[in-house]
Amino acid sequence: MSSAEPIKVAIIGGGLAGATLANAILKHDHLDVNIFESASEFSERGAAVSLAANAQAALAEIGGEVADVVERAGGVVMSSSRLCMGSGPDAMSIVFDLGAEMRGKVVHRAALLAELLKPIEDKKKHTNRKVISINDSAKGQVEINFEDGTVFHADAVVGADGVRGYVRCHVLGKDHPAVPAKVAGFWDARSLIPMQKAKALLGEEYFEIDRQYGWIGEGGFIMHDVLDGGDTVQCVVCGIVGEGDEWAEGEWSKPLDRAALEKALEEWTDTPLKKGIVEAMLQNPDLKAFAETHHAIDAPTYANGRTCIIGDAAHSMTPWQGSGAGQAIEDAMILQTLLEKIKSPDQVAMAFQTYSEVRKPRTQRIIHSSCGTGVILCGRGADVGLDAAKIKEVLPGRWAFIHRQNQGEHKEEALEVLAKLLIAHPLP
Ligand SMILES: Cc1cc2nc3c(=O)[nH]c(=O)nc-3n(C[C@H](O)[C@H](O)[C@H](O)COP(=O)(O)OP(=O)(O)OC[C@H]3O[C@@H](n4cnc5c(N)ncnc54)[C@H](O)[C@@H]3O)c2cc1C
């Protein structure tokens, strides 16, 4: 027996994960989707996000409105990327230029979010709705309670509420050690400066073509790339937490001054680039170092009955392998595949159990790989250090399993697991 009424799906959180899923399942008449965002508007902070081959393949598999959403949002193939050494015996040498597969497409975050949300009816998009508790009700539905006192009942709840959201607590139990994200051991800071200023500070030679540069050095990493069609240069400095600076428990950001920057780059080879990047960073009058966090402890599950978690709520990772948004898109692809197959609210828990089983190994592997990649990019890889030849040997393979994912096979794997569950638990 299948349900005559559509299955009511509530998505909590209107970031890239929630918006991708909402858009992906919109085409299924047996699913009725509402999306709830705690902020007063749907918005994305930060400039651009890069989506590698695996993310683009997942968008293509979702199909429909989503297939070319990156292009409609103005996404372009990422400019050339070059990895170099900033200190050690090979200082100022090139390690390698990244292949097209690793570069992917780069798109403005706000434009992508707006495109994803566009086809969803206004009455289904809710802002100022912060979830504060979730209860499984006797009727089988899930009761969602909001801070403003309102309540919504859904057949299926998807927590896409980010790294500091609520739904992870509900799925794992609030005292589970895997609930909080932990400091990953790195900090990063950003400064946006006009192109002319960047040329003067860093050197004209880095801007002859539109190229992203990464610099590996002792205990840190520097990156600079060109944004806004060539008008702006983004400069990033990353360091290791606890070396020359102490972070108090629960401290996520702190001001970064000249002394702290110079301390972070103390062991780097003295070059015009090193001096220039310090000045470039100090152009930001509100310069702050942000502690990078991640879900260091593997969650035992991403699902609990009729509630599941996706995106950063499920598997927050450090940005070293640029994969968080890509994994959120893969989550949406798998959930859409599974929700398409179910016909009754009584099958929601089986779809979510399948999603968890299929997505956990890959996403948790990337959490740990990303952190390990950060160690190498900060010049601290075991048996690698600042040896450019060894770095060239070990780095590319770290992305291969992420980018070369066969998304069609991933969907098939999920469908096989779900089919077994549906046969084992037939509807009355
Ligand atoms: C510096 C940096 C660079 C990155 N670069 C890349 C990259 O190049 N490529 C890539 O693939 N990934 C990248 N990532 C990762 C990527 O940005 C994230 O993984 C992705 O944006 C997560 O999306 P999300 O929707 O899961 O979470 P979020 O974007 O955090 O969205 C969660 C939403 O839920 C809302 N919310 C929170 N709590 C509640 C509640 N209780 N009730 C209702 N709503 C709630 C929030 O307001 C928010 O809108 C980067 C990350 C960082 C930090």
The ligand as an SDF file (V2000), in Angstrom:
LIG
                    3D

 53 58  0  0  0  0  0  0  0  0999 V2000
   37.5560   28.5290    4.1760 C   0  0  0  0  0  0  0  0  0  0  0  0
   36.7270   27.4570    3.5580 C   0  0  0  0  0  0  0  0  0  0  0  0
   36.8630   27.1580    2.2130 C   0  0  0  0  0  0  0  0  0  0  0  0
   36.1170   26.1230    1.6360 C   0  0  0  0  0  0  0  0  0  0  0  0
   36.2650   25.8470    0.3180 N   0  0  0  0  0  0  0  0  0  0  0  0
   35.5680   24.8320   -0.2330 C   0  0  0  0  0  0  0  0  0  0  0  0
   35.7130   24.5150   -1.6090 C   0  0  0  0  0  0  0  0  0  0  0  0
   36.4420   25.1790   -2.3370 O   0  0  0  0  0  0  0  0  0  0  0  0
   35.0100   23.4630   -2.1100 N   0  0  0  0  0  0  0  0  0  0  0  0
   34.1620   22.7170   -1.3310 C   0  0  0  0  0  0  0  0  0  0  0  0
   33.5590   21.7490   -1.8390 O   0  0  0  0  0  0  0  0  0  0  0  0
   33.9760   23.0210   -0.0240 N   0  0  0  0  0  0  0  0  0  0  0  0
   34.6500   24.0570    0.5350 C   0  0  0  0  0  0  0  0  0  0  0  0
   34.4570   24.3740    1.8430 N   0  0  0  0  0  0  0  0  0  0  0  0
   33.4380   23.6480    2.6170 C   0  0  0  0  0  0  0  0  0  0  0  0
   32.0180   24.1550    2.3030 C   0  0  0  0  0  0  0  0  0  0  0  0
   31.9820   25.5640    2.3490 O   0  0  0  0  0  0  0  0  0  0  0  0
   31.0150   23.5900    3.3100 C   0  0  0  0  0  0  0  0  0  0  0  0
   31.2200   22.2060    3.4530 O   0  0  0  0  0  0  0  0  0  0  0  0
   29.5720   23.8110    2.8550 C   0  0  0  0  0  0  0  0  0  0  0  0
   29.3420   25.1780    2.5710 O   0  0  0  0  0  0  0  0  0  0  0  0
   28.6170   23.3260    3.9520 C   0  0  0  0  0  0  0  0  0  0  0  0
   27.2940   23.5880    3.5850 O   0  0  0  0  0  0  0  0  0  0  0  0
   26.1000   23.1900    4.5770 P   0  0  0  0  0  0  0  0  0  0  0  0
   24.8670   23.6060    3.8770 O   0  0  0  0  0  0  0  0  0  0  0  0
   26.2490   21.7860    5.0160 O   0  0  0  0  0  0  0  0  0  0  0  0
   26.3310   24.0610    5.8960 O   0  0  0  0  0  0  0  0  0  0  0  0
   26.1660   25.6360    6.1340 P   0  0  0  0  0  0  0  0  0  0  0  0
   26.6390   26.4040    4.9580 O   0  0  0  0  0  0  0  0  0  0  0  0
   26.7930   25.9100    7.4490 O   0  0  0  0  0  0  0  0  0  0  0  0
   24.5900   25.8620    6.2310 O   0  0  0  0  0  0  0  0  0  0  0  0
   23.8570   25.5340    7.3810 C   0  0  0  0  0  0  0  0  0  0  0  0
   22.6320   26.4330    7.4390 C   0  0  0  0  0  0  0  0  0  0  0  0
   21.8060   26.0040    8.5230 O   0  0  0  0  0  0  0  0  0  0  0  0
   21.3580   27.1340    9.2520 C   0  0  0  0  0  0  0  0  0  0  0  0
   21.0870   26.6860   10.6300 N   0  0  0  0  0  0  0  0  0  0  0  0
   21.9780   26.4260   11.6140 C   0  0  0  0  0  0  0  0  0  0  0  0
   21.3510   26.0180   12.7350 N   0  0  0  0  0  0  0  0  0  0  0  0
   20.0250   26.0140   12.4550 C   0  0  0  0  0  0  0  0  0  0  0  0
   18.8690   25.6810   13.2060 C   0  0  0  0  0  0  0  0  0  0  0  0
   18.9470   25.2670   14.4830 N   0  0  0  0  0  0  0  0  0  0  0  0
   17.6430   25.8000   12.6190 N   0  0  0  0  0  0  0  0  0  0  0  0
   17.5320   26.2070   11.3160 C   0  0  0  0  0  0  0  0  0  0  0  0
   18.6120   26.5330   10.5560 N   0  0  0  0  0  0  0  0  0  0  0  0
   19.8470   26.4340   11.1120 C   0  0  0  0  0  0  0  0  0  0  0  0
   22.5090   28.1230    9.1510 C   0  0  0  0  0  0  0  0  0  0  0  0
   22.0770   29.4520    9.3710 O   0  0  0  0  0  0  0  0  0  0  0  0
   22.9820   27.8940    7.7120 C   0  0  0  0  0  0  0  0  0  0  0  0
   22.3170   28.7170    6.7840 O   0  0  0  0  0  0  0  0  0  0  0  0
   35.2010   25.3920    2.4350 C   0  0  0  0  0  0  0  0  0  0  0  0
   35.0490   25.7110    3.7940 C   0  0  0  0  0  0  0  0  0  0  0  0
   35.8030   26.7310    4.3530 C   0  0  0  0  0  0  0  0  0  0  0  0
   35.6360   27.0510    5.8180 C   0  0  0  0  0  0  0  0  0  0  0  0
  1  2  1  0
  2  3  1  0
  2 52  2  0
  3  4  2  0
  4  5  1  0
  4 50  1  0
  5  6  2  0
  6  7  1  0
  6 13  1  0
  7  8  2  0
  7  9  1  0
  9 10  1  0
 10 11  2  0
 10 12  1  0
 12 13  2  0
 13 14  1  0
 14 15  1  0
 14 50  1  0
 15 16  1  0
 16 17  1  0
 16 18  1  0
 18 19  1  0
 18 20  1  0
 20 21  1  0
 20 22  1  0
 22 23  1  0
 23 24  1  0
 24 25  2  0
 24 26  1  0
 24 27  1  0
 27 28  1  0
 28 29  2  0
 28 30  1  0
 28 31  1  0
 31 32  1  0
 32 33  1  0
 33 34  1  0
 33 48  1  0
 34 35  1  0
 35 36  1  0
 35 46  1  0
 36 37  1  0
 36 45  1  0
 37 38  2  0
 38 39  1  0
 39 40  1  0
 39 45  2  0
 40 41  1  0
 40 42  2  0
 42 43  1  0
 43 44  2  0
 44 45  1  0
 46 47  1  0
 46 48  1  0
 48 49  1  0
 50 51  2  0
 51 52  1  0
 52 53  1  0
M  END
$$$$
